[in-house]
Amino acid sequence: MELRQLRYFCVLAKTLNFTRAAELLHIAQPPLSRQIQQMEDELGVVLIERGRPLKLTEAGRFFNEQAAQLLEQFERTCADTRRMSEASKRFLSIGFAPSTLYGQLPDLIRRLRSHGDIELNLAELITLQQVEALKRGRIDIGFGRILIEDPSITQVILREDPLVAVLPEGHPLLAAPVSLAQLARQPFILYPGSPRPSYADHVLKLFANQGLNIHVAQTPNELQTAIGLVAAGVGVTLVPASVQRLHRDDIGYTPLLDAQATSPIVVSYRSDDHSAMLLEVLAELEQLAPTGV
């Protein structure tokens, strides 16, 4: 299947009229009809109900949404490539788990941007997604929260971030540091819900290591959503201490009595990547080493 066929289908899906679509595409109607038929034959599904008026099938609607996203991504890639070539810029794609943005990652990003010749692309991805994105070449380096065994990926722990409990405003446990045992008696907001394994499994293991089970009240996918649910009184949760930079009047943070309750900040990159760009980023990370990322 070719990109031009995807364009043909998206224009037809928008107009639902072969004659009008052919005019917009500057081709004759019969070749357009043949191209759409070839796509259906290749997919083995009917995309268009050829009545009056034309209608997309359920499969056609799904295919149209996905094809539009692919075309948009392709156009962005082409534009970024031209821009980089014209400006003699280097391109670096960084994946990051949301909670790492509350540490020194913004400082690293500012340092890299100050070089002047680096075009940065930032993608919000949890560690498991980062590993897949690294393998596919979608990102060059990732900052996450869990260790994953994969010989094609090198991971380095930059630092251990203490965990703190997040509780709704006025909660009695805010008065003093709390234990995991105390938190296990509260409804718990566990995030992210998917994909797994993730930071959620790290938290579950912390409780399991002390023989504790928690009652999971909600499993949102986003850190901000988890904190919002705490504010609403749905439950409590654990976050890296750096997240305390996020100030809200309807929640409170309190430290843990359990010293081993930490979360690592992990940098991941391809094991066979020896590029000058990666070495430059790793050198910048060493400069930030006293405070971590």
C-alpha positions as CSV (number, residue, x, y, z in Angstrom):
1,M,0.0,0.0,0.0
2,E,1.3,3.4,-0.9
3,L,1.1,6.8,0.7
4,R,-0.8,8.3,-2.3
5,Q,-3.5,5.6,-1.8
6,L,-3.9,6.7,1.8
7,R,-4.2,10.3,0.6
8,Y,-6.8,9.2,-2.0
9,F,-8.9,7.4,0.6
10,C,-8.7,10.3,3.2
11,V,-9.9,12.8,0.6
12,L,-12.7,10.5,-0.5
13,A,-13.7,9.8,3.2
14,K,-13.9,13.6,3.6
15,T,-16.0,14.3,0.5
16,L,-17.9,11.0,0.3
17,N,-18.1,11.8,-3.4
18,F,-15.9,10.1,-6.1
19,T,-16.3,13.0,-8.6
20,R,-15.5,15.7,-6.0
21,A,-12.5,13.7,-4.6
22,A,-11.1,13.2,-8.0
23,E,-11.3,16.9,-8.7
24,L,-9.5,17.7,-5.5
25,L,-6.8,15.1,-6.2
26,H,-6.4,16.3,-9.9
27,I,-7.0,12.8,-11.2
28,A,-9.8,11.1,-13.2
29,Q,-12.6,9.3,-11.4
30,P,-12.0,5.8,-12.8
31,P,-8.3,5.6,-11.6
32,L,-9.5,6.8,-8.1
33,S,-12.1,4.1,-8.0
34,R,-9.6,1.5,-9.0
35,Q,-7.1,2.6,-6.3
36,I,-9.8,2.4,-3.6
37,Q,-10.8,-1.0,-4.8
38,Q,-7.2,-2.2,-4.7
39,M,-6.9,-1.0,-1.1
40,E,-10.0,-2.9,-0.1
41,D,-8.8,-6.0,-1.9
42,E,-5.4,-5.8,-0.2
43,L,-7.0,-5.3,3.3
44,G,-9.7,-7.8,2.6
45,V,-12.4,-5.5,4.0
46,V,-15.0,-3.1,2.6
47,L,-14.2,0.5,3.4
48,I,-16.9,2.3,1.4
49,E,-20.6,1.5,1.1
50,R,-21.2,2.4,-2.5
51,G,-24.7,3.7,-2.3
52,R,-26.3,7.1,-2.7
53,P,-24.8,8.8,-0.8
54,L,-21.5,7.1,-0.2
55,K,-20.9,5.9,3.4
56,L,-17.9,4.7,5.3
57,T,-18.2,1.3,6.9
58,E,-17.1,0.9,10.5
59,A,-13.8,-0.5,9.2
60,G,-13.6,2.5,6.8
61,R,-14.0,5.0,9.7
62,F,-11.3,3.3,11.7
63,F,-9.0,3.1,8.7
64,N,-9.6,6.8,7.9
65,E,-8.7,7.9,11.4
66,Q,-5.5,5.9,11.4
67,A,-4.5,6.9,7.9
68,A,-5.0,10.6,8.7
69,Q,-2.7,10.2,11.7
70,L,0.0,8.4,9.6
71,L,-0.2,11.1,6.9
72,E,0.0,13.9,9.5
73,Q,3.1,12.2,11.1
74,F,4.7,11.8,7.7
75,E,4.2,15.4,6.8
76,R,5.6,16.5,10.2
77,T,8.6,14.3,9.6
78,C,9.2,15.7,6.2
79,A,8.9,19.3,7.5
80,D,11.3,18.6,10.4
81,T,13.8,17.0,8.0
82,R,13.8,20.0,5.7
83,R,14.1,22.4,8.6
84,M,17.0,20.5,10.1
85,S,18.8,20.4,6.7
86,E,18.2,24.1,6.1
87,A,19.4,25.1,9.5
88,S,22.2,22.5,9.8
89,K,20.6,21.3,13.0
90,R,21.0,18.0,14.8
91,F,17.9,16.1,16.0
92,L,17.4,14.5,19.4
93,S,14.3,12.8,20.5
94,I,13.8,12.4,24.3
95,G,11.2,10.1,26.0
96,F,10.2,10.9,29.5
97,A,7.9,9.7,32.2
98,P,5.8,12.6,33.5
99,S,7.2,12.5,37.1
100,T,10.8,13.0,35.8
101,L,9.8,16.5,34.7
102,Y,9.7,17.6,38.4
103,G,13.4,16.8,38.8
104,Q,16.3,18.3,36.9
105,L,15.2,17.1,33.4
106,P,14.1,20.6,32.5
107,D,17.6,21.8,33.3
108,L,19.0,19.2,30.9
109,I,16.6,20.3,28.2
110,R,17.6,23.9,28.7
111,R,21.3,23.0,28.5
112,L,20.8,21.1,25.3
113,R,18.7,23.9,23.7
114,S,21.4,26.4,24.6
115,H,23.8,24.6,22.2
116,G,21.8,26.3,19.4
117,D,22.2,23.5,16.8
118,I,20.0,20.8,18.5
119,E,16.4,20.3,17.5
120,L,14.6,18.6,20.4
121,N,11.5,16.4,20.2
122,L,9.9,15.5,23.5
123,A,7.6,12.4,23.9
124,E,5.7,11.6,27.1
125,L,6.2,7.8,27.5
126,I,6.5,5.5,30.5
127,T,9.7,3.3,30.7
128,L,8.1,0.3,28.9
129,Q,7.0,2.5,26.0
130,Q,10.5,4.2,26.0
131,V,12.2,0.8,25.4
132,E,10.0,0.0,22.5
133,A,10.4,3.5,21.1
134,L,14.2,3.1,21.4
135,K,14.2,-0.2,19.5
136,R,12.1,1.4,16.7
137,G,14.3,4.5,16.5
138,R,11.5,6.8,17.5
139,I,13.5,8.2,20.4
140,D,17.2,8.4,21.2
141,I,17.2,8.5,25.0
142,G,14.6,8.0,27.7
143,F,14.1,9.0,31.4
144,G,11.8,6.7,33.3
145,R,11.2,5.0,36.7
146,I,11.7,1.2,36.3
147,L,14.5,-1.2,35.2
148,I,13.7,-3.6,32.4
149,E,16.0,-6.4,31.3
150,D,16.7,-6.2,27.6
151,P,20.2,-6.7,26.1
152,S,19.6,-4.2,23.4
153,I,18.9,-1.4,25.9
154,T,21.4,0.1,28.4
155,Q,19.9,1.5,31.6
156,V,21.6,3.6,34.2
157,I,20.2,4.7,37.6
158,L,20.9,8.4,37.9
159,R,19.6,8.6,41.4
160,E,17.1,7.2,43.9
161,D,14.2,9.6,44.6
162,P,12.5,9.2,48.0
163,L,8.8,8.6,47.9
164,V,6.2,10.7,49.7
165,A,2.6,10.1,50.5
166,V,-0.1,12.3,48.9
167,L,-3.2,12.7,51.0
168,P,-6.3,15.0,50.8
169,E,-6.2,18.3,52.7
170,G,-7.0,17.8,56.4
171,H,-6.3,14.1,56.4
172,P,-5.1,13.0,59.9
173,L,-2.0,11.2,58.5
174,L,-0.6,14.5,57.4
175,A,0.4,15.3,60.9
176,A,3.6,13.2,60.9
177,P,5.7,10.9,58.7
178,V,3.7,7.7,57.9
179,S,4.6,4.1,57.3
180,L,3.6,1.9,54.4
181,A,1.5,-0.1,56.9
182,Q,-0.6,2.9,57.7
183,L,-1.1,3.7,54.0
184,A,-2.1,0.1,53.3
185,R,-5.2,0.7,55.4
186,Q,-6.3,3.5,53.1
187,P,-8.0,3.3,49.7
188,F,-5.1,3.6,47.2
189,I,-4.8,5.4,43.9
190,L,-2.4,3.2,41.8
191,Y,-0.9,4.7,38.6
192,P,-0.4,4.2,35.8
193,G,-3.0,1.6,35.1
194,S,-1.5,0.6,31.8
195,P,0.7,-0.5,30.1
196,R,2.5,-2.7,32.5
197,P,5.1,-3.3,34.0
198,S,5.4,0.3,35.2
199,Y,5.9,2.5,38.3
200,A,2.6,0.9,39.6
201,D,4.4,-2.5,39.9
202,H,7.3,-0.9,41.7
203,V,4.8,0.5,44.3
204,L,3.0,-2.8,44.7
205,K,6.4,-4.5,45.3
206,L,7.3,-2.0,48.1
207,F,4.1,-3.0,49.9
208,A,4.5,-6.7,49.1
209,N,8.0,-6.7,50.5
210,Q,6.5,-5.9,53.9
211,G,3.7,-8.5,53.5
212,L,1.2,-5.8,52.9
213,N,-1.8,-5.7,50.5
214,I,-3.4,-2.5,49.4
215,H,-7.0,-1.9,48.4
216,V,-6.8,-0.2,44.9
217,A,-9.6,2.3,44.6
218,Q,-8.7,3.6,41.1
219,T,-6.0,3.0,38.5
220,P,-5.6,6.2,36.4
221,N,-3.0,6.4,33.7
222,E,-1.7,9.9,34.5
223,L,0.1,11.3,37.6
224,Q,-2.0,14.5,37.5
225,T,-5.2,12.4,37.4
226,A,-4.0,10.4,40.4
227,I,-3.3,13.6,42.4
228,G,-6.7,14.9,41.4
229,L,-8.4,11.8,42.7
230,V,-6.5,12.2,46.0
231,A,-7.8,15.8,46.2
232,A,-11.3,14.5,45.6
233,G,-11.0,12.1,48.6
234,V,-11.0,8.9,46.6
235,G,-7.8,7.6,48.2
236,V,-4.1,8.2,48.8
237,T,-1.1,7.6,46.6
238,L,2.7,7.6,46.5
239,V,4.8,10.0,44.4
240,P,8.5,10.7,44.0
241,A,9.5,13.5,46.4
242,S,10.4,15.8,43.5
243,V,6.7,16.0,42.6
244,Q,6.2,18.1,45.7
245,R,7.2,21.0,43.5
246,L,3.6,20.7,42.3
247,H,1.7,22.8,44.9
248,R,-2.0,22.4,45.4
249,D,-4.2,23.7,48.2
250,D,-6.4,20.6,48.3
251,I,-3.7,18.0,49.0
252,G,-0.7,17.5,51.3
253,Y,2.5,15.6,51.1
254,T,4.1,13.7,54.0
255,P,7.4,11.8,54.1
256,L,7.6,8.0,54.7
257,L,9.1,6.3,57.7
258,D,10.3,3.5,55.4
259,A,13.8,4.5,54.1
260,Q,13.8,1.8,51.4
261,A,10.7,3.4,49.8
262,T,12.4,5.1,46.9
263,S,11.9,5.3,43.1
264,P,14.9,5.4,40.8
265,I,15.3,7.8,37.9
266,V,16.6,5.7,35.1
267,V,18.1,6.8,31.8
268,S,17.7,4.3,28.9
269,Y,19.4,4.3,25.5
270,R,20.3,1.8,22.8
271,S,23.3,-0.4,23.7
272,D,24.8,-0.1,20.2
273,D,24.4,3.7,20.1
274,H,27.9,5.3,20.2
275,S,26.9,8.5,18.4
276,A,28.5,11.9,19.3
277,M,25.0,13.2,20.1
278,L,24.4,10.6,22.8
279,L,27.9,11.1,24.3
280,E,27.1,14.8,24.5
281,V,23.9,14.2,26.3
282,L,25.6,11.8,28.8
283,A,28.3,14.4,29.4
284,E,25.6,16.9,30.2
285,L,24.0,14.4,32.7
286,E,27.4,14.1,34.4
287,Q,27.4,17.9,34.9
288,L,24.0,17.6,36.6
289,A,25.1,14.6,38.7
290,P,25.3,16.4,42.0
291,T,21.5,17.1,41.9
292,G,20.4,14.3,39.6
293,V,17.8,14.4,36.9
